[in-house]
Amino acid sequence: MGFDMFMQIIKNPETCGSRRKFELMETDKSSKLAKVVVKGFQADDSVKFSFDGKKGLSPYLSQSGNHLKACDYVLLARIDDQNYLIFIEMKSESINKNRVSKQFMSSICFMDYCSSILNRFHDSDLLEKCQKRFVVFYKSPPIPKTTTLLRMTTMGHAHDLPDNPMVVAYTKPVRIRQIL
């Protein structure tokens, strides 16, 4: 409900279709974390779009300041009758939490703008009712040849605020429920 309207206002959105997974690609060729795979989506109710590689979120905003430093991806997904907005940042190794927080905040501002469009032009509160999640994937250092568990941490219990993301050492595809 409302995903079609959302896809009409976003430039170049993607759905996961029957594959039920998204491949998140880093556009920076020097990045050590080139791709992240998130799987386990419901095929019809999942949308991905990227801020990566865009010159600016708006031609009307100045090109200086933190308000233009968006995260890499936003996923809109319905999981178990709940809608989620999942903000994703991909890092090679070091994570500057202050910088990542600003990237997430800028992305929230853009989504607030999209929410306003949906509300005023389509009478939809789709984005307002979404739960937000913030996730940083980073390149995991080489691991000894033993079985390992996916390492995920947050600075508290939830990762529903831009300054408290879940941090994931990426080694293999992740199921969407692991990052909710």
Secondary structure, DSSP 8 states (H G I E B T S, - for coil): --HHHHHHHSSS-EE-GGG-EEEEE---TT-S--EEEEE---TTSEEEEE-TT-S-S-TTS-S-SGGG---SEEEEEEETTEEEEEEEEEESS---HHHHHHHHHHHHHHHHHHHHHHHHHH---TTTT-EEEEEEEEE-----SS----EEE-SSS---STTS-EEEEESS-EEGGGG-
